[in-house]
Amino acid sequence: MPRGGNWVWVRVDPKIKAAKDKVKNKRYIRLHINLLYGYGQYFDGIYRDIDILSSATLAELHEAIFELFDRYDGHAWKFSFDTDNPYSREGRHYLPRFILEDMPDEGYAAEETTLDSLNLKDGTSFLYLFDFGDDWIHEITVLSSSEASPRARKLWKLVKKQGKSPAQYPEDEEDYDEE
């Protein structure tokens, strides 16, 4: 154990570990991020299309979505693949380390998983769940990928925005008092 530190053991998807070193060229992946549900309400037509570097981790994608949908209060989150229900035990789930510390069998480390390592193909869809209480559920679909300039420095960029982001807490936000 390192002096003054603690080891945190998290599972890394073996497919991801093997694919990590294969990234040679920078490329952008265009994602369509569609808000489906949140705070007890279904949504239609609220989405963001972004280009994000394929070397970005799922944790970095979470940060982009957090910003894109005007969130300000952090909560637990996860990405779910091969399932249509983010609470299902089926499929693959990628979560932040702080959750996996307490529940190591719940999935894989999002901080260790790049988009490239997932071998995403055009048309692939997966889910993003933000806030396990208010259930902000997004469906993310891969639209395309393109080569990025070797000088590309920006992790992600907004390509298209449709619809206003609903308030993170729908009650009158002026009356919302964080205690």
Buried (B, 14 or more C-beta within 10 A) or exposed (E): EEEEEEEEEBEBBEBBEEBBEEBEEBBBBBBBBBBBBBBEEEBEEBBBBBBBBBBBBBBBBBBBBBEBBEBEEEBEBBBBBEBEEBEEEEBBBBBBBEBBEEEEEBBBBBBBBBBBBBEBEEEBEBBBBBBBEBBBBBBBBBBEBEEBEEEBEEBBEEBEEEEEBBBBBEEEEEEEEEE
